[in-house]
Amino acid sequence: MWLQRALAVIGAGVILFAATAPLVVNGKGKVVNLSADRAERRQRRHARRSDAGADRRGGSPPCATGVIIEPLTVDESAGTSAFADDGFDLTIDHWRCSDYLDAMTVVSISSGRVKGAVEGEVHAFRGIPYAAPVGGANRFLRPQPVQPWEGERDATVNGLIQPQVPMPPPFGGPLPPSGDDSLNLNVWTPDPGASGLPVLVWIHGGAFNAGSGIEETYDGASFARNGVVCVTLNYRLGVQGFLHLADHFPDFPESGNLGILDQVAALQWVHANISSFGGDPGRVTIAGESAGGMSVGTLMALPDAKGLFQQAIAQSGAGHNGLSAATASKVAADVLDRAGVRLGDLDALLAVSSERWLEVQAAYVAETMTSGEIELHGDPGAVAMAFQPVYDTRLLPQRPIELIRAGSAADLRVLIGTTMEESQVFVVAMSAMFGEDKMRNAAAHLFGGAQRGNEVIDQYAAARPGAAFHQIIGALETDRMFRVPAVRLADAQSVHNPDIWMYRFDWRTPVFGGLLGACHALELPFVFNTLHGGLAQQFCGPDAPQVLADRVHAAWVAFVSNGAPGHHDLPEWRRYESGDRSTMHFDLQCTTSRQPNESELALWDGVL
């Protein structure tokens, strides 16, 4: 045979490496004869990458199997062969395919065909819609079905994100294009022709006001290189995702939880389509951080999400979040008034543009966060996040933690945790919100009086001799917002299912003179193994420990793949039990402990 060196199939196209001048058979069946010098350049590049790849991985490049190509017949006289009408399977060296800039990969899903790109060892598909655009009449409705398309849809570039105000540094930067057609997702897979691969579905954070699935930190390629199909997604934010209109506009009874319903729709899309990317719809793990972690806690409690995932990872977010329907209705009245919409005026409501809603939302959030008040409509949680999931509703009859205590997630395996100093970044970046008088008033409100509030603050101070007041408050706020809710969820879940593990990320970033410590969101580039990214380097420094990223990432891969996060490069990681609260500490030296910060956690008994 003249096919002496290799055969690689990419979607509906075939690259043929002949002994002399290679031929490319593209997706349209056209045979292209590469020039000798171009072929030689490609072969040299392949040889360089082959050597580097083998050295980096300690062996030969991995192969993936079983990509189905579309029926394709090419001209026998051109030195190629005809393929069977029903397609066929081939063993493919994707790592070798990655050397070719014109490498594309095509799969069929329920709404049509999508064309992605082969990037290194990974097939990547971007901007795939899982629901219809959310403008006009769809603005405050649950996600609507995608209209099928003809031909191949380009999935090599990112889709639009939800309209939002940029997050302040160090959490965000310039925003990519946004718009109403933003309910889309991204998929990274090692092999779309495989079957049974574990699936990770990532839900971004951003206080339910910001963020997207295309942030560089969330690049899923490393998960795919380790055999996991990784999905990231967008969902509706702020007013468009969490404005509770039910009491003012009966046509929109679910509007206060549209962001969560978007996540459910994305999970339904995964259930229906992930096998086309090699994934197993029965091996799905949901994960998220901050508002994404709170979303995970909400989905664990949600009857509508039952059966769509088997495992959950909640990072720096748990199940205490949410506004009551009564509070959320008052927030909605405030927002409608600022937008100039009279209660019940449906035409006026639908006439407000996405841009105008964003202006109103931004002004309202800024006003509530800088007001100096410790409550909004009687709810302290509404001050920091006026837009978040709404309970006391049909979709979410109670706060998530209450439903989890009752056994809503009894069939799920769970990995949960926080960073050690979550709130340091907030007390530094938003110091106006954390003045001493305000925080002592807040402590008095939380703990039932000024005397008890001051006693609690003094106990936190005694454990941190020499700490500045903002550092003491940072520790207290870390426990209030993150650590205690994580412990409460773990305690509640462990009653129903022993398969639960707790972690704490303790490594401190050296940037800003070490002022941020082991702060909120710091673990993300370690989880995704994306320390090389520009934002990660700003946040973690240029010399962040790759060895720690290897250990953290491997733990997440192990949990998604095998149902337990332990691996050979960590100490023994025992399951969490409420009696000892075994916790893995991620740092330059990873260790485990029992009952970390026990005396301070005890201060919150009966409070949270």
C-alpha positions in Angstrom: 0.0 0.0 0.0 1.1 3.6 -0.7 -0.4 4.5 2.7 2.9 3.7 4.4 3.2 6.1 7.3 -0.1 7.0 9.0 -3.7 7.7 8.6 -5.6 10.2 10.7 -9.3 11.1 10.6 -10.5 14.4 11.8 -14.3 14.7 11.8 -15.5 14.5 8.2 -12.0 15.1 6.8 -9.1 12.7 6.4 -5.4 13.6 6.4 -3.3 11.0 4.6 0.5 10.9 5.0 1.9 9.3 1.9 5.5 8.1 1.6 6.2 11.1 -0.6 3.9 14.1 -0.8 1.0 13.8 1.7 -2.5 14.2 0.6 -5.3 16.0 2.5 -8.8 14.9 1.9 -11.0 17.7 3.4 -14.5 17.6 4.7 -15.9 18.2 1.2 -14.1 15.2 -0.3 -11.5 17.4 -2.2 -8.1 15.9 -2.4 -5.3 18.5 -1.8 -1.7 17.6 -2.7 0.6 19.4 -0.2 3.7 21.0 -1.7 6.9 19.2 -0.8 8.3 22.1 1.2 5.1 22.6 3.1 4.9 18.8 3.9 8.6 18.9 5.0 7.9 21.8 7.4 5.0 19.9 8.9 7.0 16.7 9.3 9.8 18.6 11.0 7.3 20.3 13.3 5.8 16.9 14.1 9.2 15.4 14.9 10.0 18.2 17.3 6.7 17.9 19.0 7.0 14.1 19.1 10.3 14.3 21.0 9.1 17.0 23.4 5.8 15.3 24.0 7.4 11.9 24.7 9.9 13.6 27.1 7.1 15.5 28.9 4.9 12.5 29.4 7.6 10.0 29.8 6.6 7.8 26.9 4.8 7.6 23.6 1.9 9.9 22.8 -1.5 8.5 23.7 -3.9 7.3 21.0 -7.7 7.7 21.0 -10.0 5.3 19.3 -13.3 5.2 17.6 -14.0 8.4 15.8 -16.8 7.9 13.3 -16.4 9.7 10.1 -19.3 10.6 7.8 -19.6 8.5 4.7 -17.1 9.8 2.2 -16.1 8.6 -1.2 -13.0 9.9 -2.9 -11.4 9.4 -6.3 -9.5 6.0 -6.5 -7.4 7.4 -9.3 -6.0 10.0 -6.9 -4.4 7.3 -4.8 -7.1 7.1 -2.1 -9.8 4.5 -1.3 -13.5 4.5 -1.0 -15.1 4.2 2.4 -18.2 2.2 3.3 -21.6 3.9 3.2 -22.2 3.5 6.9 -18.9 5.0 8.2 -16.3 3.2 10.2 -14.0 3.4 13.2 -10.3 4.1 13.2 -7.5 4.3 15.7 -6.4 7.9 15.7 -3.3 9.6 17.1 -4.8 12.9 18.1 -1.5 14.1 19.4 -0.1 13.7 15.9 -3.1 15.4 14.4 -2.5 18.4 16.6 0.4 19.5 14.5 -1.9 20.6 11.7 -3.4 24.0 11.7 -6.3 22.9 9.5 -7.3 20.1 11.8 -11.1 20.1 12.4 -13.4 17.7 14.1 -17.1 17.3 13.5 -19.8 15.6 15.6 -23.6 15.3 15.3 -25.8 16.4 18.2 -29.5 16.7 18.7 -29.7 20.2 17.0 -27.3 19.6 14.1 -23.6 19.1 13.3 -20.9 21.1 15.1 -17.3 21.6 13.8 -14.6 22.0 16.5 -10.9 22.1 16.4 -8.2 19.7 17.3 -5.9 21.5 19.8 -2.9 19.5 20.9 -4.2 16.2 22.2 -7.7 17.6 22.7 -10.9 18.1 20.6 -12.4 21.4 21.5 -15.9 22.7 20.7 -16.9 26.2 21.7 -20.1 28.3 21.7 -22.5 25.4 21.2 -26.1 26.7 22.0 -28.0 24.6 24.6 -31.0 26.9 24.6 -32.6 29.7 22.4 -31.6 33.4 22.7 -33.1 35.1 25.8 -34.2 38.4 24.3 -37.7 39.7 23.7 -40.5 37.4 24.8 -38.0 34.9 26.1 -36.4 37.4 28.5 -38.0 36.1 31.7 -39.1 32.6 30.6 -37.4 29.3 31.4 -34.9 28.4 28.7 -36.5 27.6 25.4 -35.4 24.9 22.9 -32.7 25.5 20.3 -33.8 25.7 16.7 -32.0 23.0 14.7 -29.6 24.2 12.0 -28.6 22.8 8.6 -25.0 22.0 7.7 -22.1 22.3 10.1 -22.1 25.0 12.8 -18.7 26.5 13.5 -17.7 25.7 17.1 -14.1 26.8 16.8 -14.7 30.2 18.4 -16.2 31.3 21.7 -19.8 32.2 21.8 -21.3 35.4 23.4 -21.4 35.7 27.2 -24.1 37.2 29.3 -24.2 41.0 29.6 -22.4 42.1 32.7 -20.3 44.7 34.4 -16.6 43.8 34.5 -15.5 42.2 37.8 -12.9 44.3 39.7 -9.3 43.2 39.7 -7.9 40.7 40.5 -11.0 38.7 39.5 -11.6 40.0 36.0 -10.4 42.1 33.1 -11.8 43.3 29.7 -15.0 41.5 28.7 -15.5 39.5 25.5 -18.6 40.2 23.4 -22.0 39.6 25.1 -25.6 39.5 24.0 -28.9 37.6 24.3 -27.6 34.6 22.4 -25.4 33.6 25.3 -26.8 30.3 26.6 -24.0 28.3 25.1 -21.4 25.9 26.4 -18.0 24.5 25.5 -16.7 21.0 25.4 -13.2 19.6 25.6 -12.8 15.8 24.9 -9.8 13.5 24.4 -11.8 11.5 21.8 -15.3 12.1 20.5 -15.3 8.6 19.2 -14.8 7.0 22.6 -17.5 5.9 24.9 -18.0 5.9 28.7 -15.7 8.7 29.6 -16.4 10.6 32.8 -17.8 14.1 32.5 -17.1 17.3 34.4 -19.7 20.1 34.1 -18.2 23.4 35.4 -20.5 26.3 36.6 -18.6 29.6 36.9 -18.7 32.0 39.8 -19.1 35.7 39.9 -21.7 36.5 42.7 -24.5 35.6 40.2 -23.8 39.0 38.5 -20.7 38.2 36.4 -18.5 35.5 34.9 -18.7 33.1 32.0 -17.6 29.7 30.9 -14.9 31.0 28.6 -12.6 32.5 31.1 -9.0 31.4 30.4 -8.7 29.9 33.9 -11.5 27.4 33.0 -9.8 26.0 30.0 -10.8 22.3 30.1 -7.9 20.9 28.0 -6.0 19.5 31.0 -9.0 17.6 32.1 -9.4 16.2 28.6 -5.8 15.2 28.4 -6.5 13.2 31.6 -9.4 11.3 30.1 -12.3 13.6 31.3 -14.8 15.3 29.0 -15.0 18.8 30.4 -18.0 21.1 29.8 -18.2 24.8 30.8 -21.3 26.9 30.4 -22.9 30.3 30.6 -26.2 31.0 32.4 -28.3 34.1 32.9 -27.0 36.6 35.5 -28.3 39.4 37.7 -31.7 40.8 36.8 -32.1 38.5 33.8 -31.3 35.4 35.8 -32.7 36.1 39.3 -35.3 38.9 39.3 -38.3 37.5 41.2 -41.3 38.9 39.2 -43.9 36.3 40.2 -45.8 38.7 42.6 -45.8 41.5 40.1 -46.1 39.7 36.8 -47.8 36.3 37.1 -46.8 35.4 33.5 -43.2 34.9 34.9 -43.5 32.6 37.9 -40.0 31.2 37.6 -38.1 34.3 36.8 -36.3 34.4 40.1 -34.5 31.1 39.3 -33.9 31.4 35.6 -30.1 31.2 36.0 -30.6 27.9 37.8 -33.0 26.6 35.2 -30.5 27.5 32.6 -28.0 25.2 34.4 -30.6 22.5 34.5 -31.1 22.9 30.7 -27.4 22.7 30.1 -27.3 19.4 32.2 -30.2 18.1 30.1 -28.2 18.9 27.0 -25.3 17.0 28.5 -27.5 14.0 29.2 -28.8 14.0 25.6 -25.6 14.8 23.7 -22.4 14.1 25.7 -22.1 10.6 24.3 -21.4 12.3 20.9 -18.2 13.6 22.5 -17.2 10.3 24.1 -18.8 11.0 27.5 -21.0 8.9 29.6 -24.3 10.6 30.6 -24.4 8.3 33.7 -20.9 9.5 34.9 -21.5 13.3 35.3 -19.9 15.4 38.0 -21.1 19.0 38.5 -18.6 21.5 40.0 -18.4 25.2 40.6 -16.8 27.9 42.7 -18.3 30.8 44.7 -21.7 31.4 43.0 -20.9 28.3 41.0 -20.4 26.4 44.3 -23.7 27.8 45.6 -25.3 26.7 42.3 -24.0 23.2 42.9 -25.6 23.3 46.4 -28.8 24.5 44.8 -28.8 21.8 42.2 -28.2 19.2 44.9 -31.4 20.3 46.4 -33.4 20.8 43.3 -36.0 18.1 42.3 -35.8 19.3 38.7 -32.1 18.3 38.5 -32.6 14.8 39.9 -30.8 12.2 37.9 -28.8 14.6 35.7 -25.6 14.1 37.7 -24.1 11.6 40.0 -21.4 13.6 41.9 -20.9 17.2 43.0 -17.9 19.4 43.8 -18.7 22.6 45.7 -15.8 25.0 46.0 -16.2 28.1 48.2 -20.0 27.8 48.1 -22.5 25.5 49.7 -26.2 25.5 50.6 -26.9 28.6 52.8 -27.4 30.9 49.9 -30.7 32.3 48.5 -33.2 35.0 49.1 -36.7 34.2 50.4 -39.5 34.9 47.9 -40.7 37.7 50.1 -37.3 39.5 50.1 -36.7 38.8 46.4 -40.1 40.3 45.6 -39.2 43.5 47.3 -35.9 43.7 45.5 -37.8 43.2 42.2 -40.1 46.1 43.1 -37.1 48.3 43.7 -35.5 47.3 40.4 -38.7 47.8 38.4 -39.1 51.2 39.9 -35.6 52.2 38.9 -36.2 50.9 35.4 -39.4 52.9 35.1 -41.7 49.9 34.8 -45.0 50.0 36.6 -46.0 46.8 38.4 -48.2 44.7 36.0 -47.2 46.7 32.9 -46.1 43.8 30.7 -45.5 45.8 27.6 -43.2 48.2 29.5 -41.3 45.2 31.1 -40.6 43.5 27.8 -39.6 46.8 26.1 -36.6 47.3 28.5 -33.4 46.4 26.6 -30.7 44.1 27.9 -28.4 47.1 28.1 -30.9 49.1 30.2 -31.4 46.2 32.6 -27.7 46.0 33.1 -27.5 49.8 33.8 -30.2 49.5 36.4 -28.7 46.4 37.9 -25.2 47.9 38.3 -26.6 51.1 39.9 -28.7 49.0 42.3 -25.9 46.7 43.3 -23.5 49.6 43.9 -26.1 51.4 46.0 -26.9 48.4 48.2 -23.3 47.4 48.7 -22.1 50.9 49.7 -25.2 52.0 51.7 -23.6 51.1 55.1 -26.7 49.0 55.9 -26.3 45.5 57.2 -29.7 44.3 55.8 -31.7 44.8 52.7 -35.4 44.3 53.2 -34.6 42.4 56.4 -32.1 40.1 54.8 -28.3 40.5 55.4 -27.5 38.3 52.5 -29.3 40.6 50.0 -26.8 43.4 50.7 -23.9 41.6 49.1 -25.9 39.6 46.5 -29.3 41.1 45.7 -29.7 38.7 42.8 -29.4 35.0 43.7 -31.6 31.9 43.7 -35.0 32.3 45.3 -36.5 29.8 47.8 -40.0 29.5 49.1 -41.0 28.9 45.5 -42.3 25.9 43.5 -38.8 25.2 42.1 -37.0 25.6 45.4 -39.4 25.1 48.3 -36.8 25.7 51.0 -33.2 26.9 51.3 -30.9 24.4 49.7 -29.3 23.4 53.0 -32.7 22.5 54.5 -33.5 20.2 51.5 -30.1 18.6 51.6 -30.6 17.9 55.3 -33.8 16.2 54.4 -32.0 13.9 52.0 -32.4 15.5 48.6 -28.8 14.6 47.6 -28.6 11.2 49.3 -27.5 9.4 46.2 -24.6 11.8 45.4 -20.9 11.6 46.2 -19.6 15.0 47.2 -16.2 16.8 47.4 -16.5 20.2 49.2 -14.1 22.8 50.6 -12.8 26.3 50.8 -9.6 28.3 50.8 -8.1 29.1 54.1 -8.5 32.9 54.0 -11.4 33.3 51.6 -12.4 36.8 52.6 -9.0 38.5 52.8 -9.4 39.6 49.2 -12.7 41.2 49.9 -11.6 43.1 53.0 -8.6 44.4 51.1 -10.3 45.2 47.8 -13.6 46.5 49.2 -12.5 48.0 52.5 -15.4 50.4 52.6 -17.7 47.5 53.3 -15.7 46.2 56.2 -15.1 49.2 58.5 -14.8 48.5 62.2 -18.1 50.1 63.3 -20.0 48.3 60.6 -18.5 44.9 61.3 -19.1 45.2 65.0 -22.7 46.1 64.3 -22.9 43.1 62.0 -21.4 40.8 64.6 -23.9 42.1 67.2 -26.7 41.4 64.7 -25.5 37.9 64.0 -24.7 36.8 67.5 -27.6 38.3 69.4 -26.2 41.4 70.9 -23.2 43.7 71.1 -21.6 42.0 74.0 -21.6 38.6 72.4 -20.6 40.0 69.0 -17.5 41.7 70.6 -16.7 38.5 72.5 -16.6 36.6 69.2 -14.4 39.2 67.5 -12.1 39.1 70.5 -11.8 35.3 70.3 -10.8 35.5 66.7 -8.3 38.3 67.6 -6.8 36.2 70.4 -6.0 33.4 67.9 -4.2 35.9 65.6 -1.9 37.9 67.8 -0.7 41.0 66.0 -3.2 40.8 63.3 -4.8 44.0 62.0 -8.5 44.4 62.4 -9.2 43.8 58.8 -7.4 40.5 59.0 -9.5 39.5 62.0 -12.7 40.4 60.2 -11.4 38.6 57.1 -11.2 35.4 59.2 -14.6 35.9 60.7 -16.1 36.6 57.3 -14.4 33.6 55.8 -16.1 31.4 58.3 -19.5 33.1 58.0 -19.7 33.2 54.2 -17.8 30.0 53.3 -16.3 27.7 55.9 -19.3 27.2 58.1 -21.8 26.7 55.2 -19.4 24.1 53.8 -19.2 22.3 57.1 -23.0 22.4 57.6 -23.5 20.9 54.1 -20.9 18.2 54.8 -22.5 17.4 58.1 -26.0 17.2 56.5 -24.9 15.1 53.6 -22.8 12.7 55.7 -26.0 11.6 57.4 -27.3 10.2 54.1 -24.2 9.2 52.2 -20.7 8.4 53.6 -19.0 9.3 50.3 -18.0 12.9 51.1 -14.6 14.5 51.3 -13.5 17.9 52.6 -10.5 20.0 51.6 -9.0 23.3 52.4 -6.6 25.2 50.1 -3.9 26.7 52.3 -1.2 27.9 49.9 -0.8 31.7 50.1 -0.2 33.8 47.0 2.8 36.1 47.2 1.3 38.9 45.0 0.5 42.3 46.6 3.1 41.6 49.2 1.3 38.6 50.4 -1.7 40.7 51.5 -4.3 38.4 50.0 -3.2 35.2 51.6 -5.0 32.0 50.6 -7.9 33.9 49.3 -11.1 33.4 47.5 -10.8 31.8 44.0 -7.0 31.2 44.4 -7.4 27.4 43.9 -9.0 27.7 40.5 -5.9 27.7 38.3 -4.6 24.8 40.4 -7.8 22.8 39.8 -7.8 23.4 36.1 -4.0 23.2 35.8 -3.9 26.6 34.1 -1.1 28.4 36.1 0.4 29.5 32.8 -2.5 31.9 32.0 -2.1 35.6 32.3 -4.8 36.2 34.9 -3.5 33.2 36.9 0.0 34.6 36.9 -1.3 38.0 38.1 -3.2 36.3 40.9 -0.7 33.6 41.9 2.6 35.1 40.7 4.9 33.8 38.0 6.5 31.1 40.2 3.3 29.5 41.6 4.1 25.8 42.4 3.3 23.6 39.5 3.8 20.6 41.8 0.8 21.7 43.9 -1.3 22.2 40.7 -0.4 18.7 39.7 -1.6 17.3 43.0 -4.8 19.4 43.1 -5.7 18.7 39.5 -5.0 15.0 40.0 -7.4 15.0 43.0 -10.2 16.5 40.9 -9.5 14.1 38.0 -9.5 11.2 40.4 -12.9 12.2 42.0 -14.5 12.8 38.6 -13.1 9.5 37.2 -13.3 7.2 40.2 -15.6 8.7 42.8 -12.8 9.4 45.4 -10.2 12.2 45.3 -7.2 10.4 46.8 -4.2 9.6 44.8 -0.6 8.3 45.3 0.9 11.8 45.6 -1.3 12.8 48.6 -1.5 11.6 52.2 -4.3 9.2 52.9 -7.6 11.2 52.4 -10.2 9.9 54.7 -13.9 10.4 54.2 -15.5 13.2 56.1 -17.5 12.4 59.2 -19.2 14.9 61.4 -17.4 13.6 64.4 -13.9 14.3 63.2 -14.3 16.5 60.0 -11.3 15.0 58.4 -9.8 17.6 56.0 -7.1 17.6 53.3 -4.9 20.7 53.4 -3.5 21.7 50.0 -0.1 23.5 50.4 3.5 23.0 49.4 3.3 20.0 51.8 -0.1 18.5 51.7 -1.4 17.3 55.1 -4.6 16.1 56.7 -6.2 17.2 60.0 -9.3 16.6 62.1 -11.6 19.3 63.3 -9.5 22.3 62.0 -10.4 25.5 63.7 -12.8 23.6 66.0 -13.1 26.3 68.7 -14.0 29.0 66.2 -16.4 26.8 64.3 -18.2 26.2 67.6 -19.0 29.9 67.9 -21.4 29.5 65.0 -23.5 26.8 66.5 -27.0 28.0 66.5 -26.1 31.0 64.4 -25.6 29.4 60.9 
